Amino acid sequence: MPMRALISVSDKTGIVELAQALHGLGVALISTGGTAKLLAEKGLPVTEVAEVTGFPEMLDGRVKTLHPKVHGGLLARRDLPEHMAALQAHGIDTIDLLIVNLYPFESTVARAGCTLEDAIENIDIGGPAMVRSAAKNWKDVAVLTDAAQYPGVIDELKAAGKLSDKTRFALSVAAFNRISNYDAAISDYLSSIEFEEGASVPRRNEYPAQSNGRFVKLQDLRYGENPHQSAAFYRDLYPAPGSLVTARQLQGKELSYNNIADADAAWECVKSFDVPACVIVKHANPCGVAVGKDALEAYSKAFQTDPTSAFGGIIALNRVLDGAGAQAISKQFVEVLMAPGYTPEALEVFKAKANVRVLEIALPPGGATAWDKGLNLSDVKRVGSGLLIQSADNHVLQRSDLKVVTKLQPTEQQIEDLLFAWKVAKFVKSNAIVFCKDGMTMGVGAGQMSRLDSARIASIKAGHAKLSLQGTAVASDAFFPFRDGLDVVVDAGASCVIQPGGSMRDQEVIDAADERGVVMVYSGVRHFRH
C-alpha cells in the first residue's frame, strides 16, 4: 500500500509545492475542504477527508477530522498485530504523514479590535488533536507543523525513500512544542479577559490570571554565574528585533552566563542613543558611556571614564566599527565586543585576538512601538516559588518633561548634559549617581545601599581617572532624601543636577541648591534598577 499523507493547513505557504513533491514520490494525498480544493485546482489527485470518514464536515467546519478513521489511521502501531487487525476490522487505512498548521489564533488576538467571537472561532480543535495523535505515534507517523520543515522532509524522502527515526522524533518534539505554545497563547488571552456582559471587544488585564512563559533554548552554557551552577541561554518564542538574542557571533570563545548578562546591559543602553555611542559595562553596570562623531571617538571618551574597570569589560557600539576603532579597542583586554557591523579591516584586527567574542547585532528598525525599538515589553524577576512581572522601564525623558525648581535656569549645554546623564542613570544599578559632561560619563557610582556613598564613589572614580568634575551634570536615579547627597556632588564640582523629586524634604534640597548656586531640575520619574 502506498504512503498516505493527510494535509490540513490554514497557512497555505509552500503547500502546493510540498503536495506536488509528495505526489511525485507516489504518496497518496488526503485533505480537508479548502486545502483539497486548492490542490485539485493545481491538478493533483486528492481525496477529501469526508470521503475517507464517510461523514460530512459539519458545524461550520468545527467537526471534520474528529473521526476514528482519521485518528485510528494516525495512532495505530504498525508493530502490534492487534492494532493492525483492529484497523482491518473497521476498514481503516493507516496515515503515514500528517501536514497540519493551526488556525491563526496568535495573529488574530494580536489585531486591534479583535472580538471575543473572532478569538474563539480561531481556536483550533481538530488540528491539535491530529497533531497530538501523529506526534505520539512518531515511530510510524511523521508530522509537519511548519512550512520551514517541508524542504528537508522532501529531500530525505527523495534520498532514502523514507524518514529516519531521528527525523520523525525531531518532528514529533517540534509538534508537541507547537501545541504547547498554541495552548499557552490561548490560556494567556482568555485568562487576561475581564468579562463584561455584552462587550464585543473584551477588556483585557495586562497581567493575566495565569502566565505561560514560552522560551526556546539557544545553547547550553559551560556554567552559570559561578562554576558550581549549571545554566542555559533561552530566547523569547517571538524575540524583539535588534535584541541580544538575535546576535550573530563572528569569532571568539563561547559566551558565558555572565558575558550574556553584561552584554545585554551594554546593548540595551547603547541602542537607546540615536547618535554614535559606546557603552562599556563591567558586572552589569556601565563604567563608561559616551557619544561622539563616530565609533572611535565614542569609544575613546567612554574608556576615559574608568580605564581600570573597563579592563575585561563588555563593549557595545551602535555604529559600524572600522579599522581605526578596532585598533584602539584591541589595545585593551575586552571580553565581548558588540556592534551592528564591522568593516573587513576591523575584523582583521580581531583575528589576532581569537578569544575576543565578537558579536554582530542588527539595530532594531525603529518606529512607534516599543517592539519596533527592540525593547522588552515586560521585566521578570524570579523569587522563591514565584515571579515578579512588571512593564519594562521604557520611559524616555523629553525636554518638555523637565521642571526647573531652582532660581538658576539651565543653559542649553547643561540641558544636553542633564538629558545624557539621565539616560545613562537609567541603566546603572540603584542607588545610582552619574556625573557627565559633553556627552561623556565622568564618574559613575552604582549599587550602594546609601545614595550618599554612590555619590562619593562616583567622585572618587573620577579622581582615579584624573577627570575634572568641574561644571558637570549629575543624575540621581531617585530623589535626594537629604541635602547631604547634593552637597557631596556640588563639592565635587557639579553645576547642575537632575533628580525625580518626591521627597518629604524636597524643599530643603531645593533651598540647598539655591544656596550652592547650582541648577536643579526634576524629571518626575525615577529609575530604580535592582
Secondary structure by P-SEA (a helix, b strand, c coil): ccbbbbbbbccccaaaaaaaaaaaabbbbbbcaaaaaaaaaacccccccccccccccccccccccccaaaaaaaccccccaaaaaaaaaabbbbbcbbbbbccaaaaaaacccccaaaaaaacccaaaaaaaaaaaacccbbbbccccccaaaaaaaaacccccaaaaaaaaaaaaaaaaaaaaaaaaaaaaccccccccbbbbbccccbbbbbbbbcccccccccccccccccccccccccccccccccccccccaaaaaaaaaaaaaaacccccbbbbbcccccccccccccaaaaaaaaaaccccccccbbbbbcccccaaaaaaaacccccccccccccaaaaaaaccccccbbbbbccccccccccccccccbbbbbcccbbbbbcccccccccccccccccccccaaaaaaaaaaaaaaaaccccbbbbbccccccbbbcccccaaaaaaaaaaaaaaacccccbbbbbbccccccaaaaaaaaaacccbbbccccccaaaaaaaaaaaabbbbbbcccccccc
